[in-house]
Amino acid sequence: DAKTTQPPSMDCAEGRAANLPCNHSTISGNEYVYWYRQIHSQGPQYIIHGLKNNETNEMASLIITEDRKSSTLILPHATLRDTAVYYCIVRAIIQGAQKLVFGQGTRLTINP
Amino acid sequence: NAGVTQTPKFQVLKTGQSMTLQCAQDMNHEYMSWYRQDPGMGLRLIHYSVGAGITDQGEVPNGYNVSRSTTEDFPLRLLSAAPSQTSVYFCASSYSMRNTEAFFGQGTRLTVV
């Protein structure tokens, strides 16, 4: 499985854009990049995913570099409720089944 | 839709006891899985199922059994609980094994004393 590297923690002011980086230099051509977040020990929540094109939904934007070795999750207008641990995951297909491999993630703190 | 429902939310077991963590989803999802999360660590995959009657091992399967007799239910069994199994357990489901989002339950916090 491709490994991901994320900073352990980040801070962002409320109302500003939060940019969370992720390195996945060994990603394979058919592996997607997924982002999940976990708010205070709740179950992880899906945010967004992409293969090589930039993606946007109601929660966030995902920017993937052209060589696919890194990506950035952007929360355009962070609120206090966005304080959470954010996981960048490269999703592998193991024997025909998906497998989400969660690393340590980035603990994002939104400050008032 | 209730989504993914896990029961119980909290459980304390004595070493050697057995129990079953329940997981049910009402979204007609093919794929279901169990993870455990320990302090300071990410989630680790225990077992998964790609459909009724089909299960397979994940990263940390020892000490756990699963079965998938229906599409909706995917129980996780601890046959003889050990303190090392103290953890928070999450069940997840997704529509298929293809590239779709996973829905997680709210977790079961298990303490083995």
Interface residues (C-beta under 8 A of the other chain):
Chain A: Y32 Y34 Y36 S41 Q42 G43 P44 Q45 Y46 H49 Y87 R91 I93 Q95 G96 A97 Q98 K99 L100 V101 F102 G103 Q104 G105
Chain B: V4 Y31 S33 Y35 G40 M41 G42 L43 R44 L45 Y48 V50 D56 G58 V88 F90 A92 S94 M97 R98 N99 E101 A102 F103 F104 G105 Q106 G107
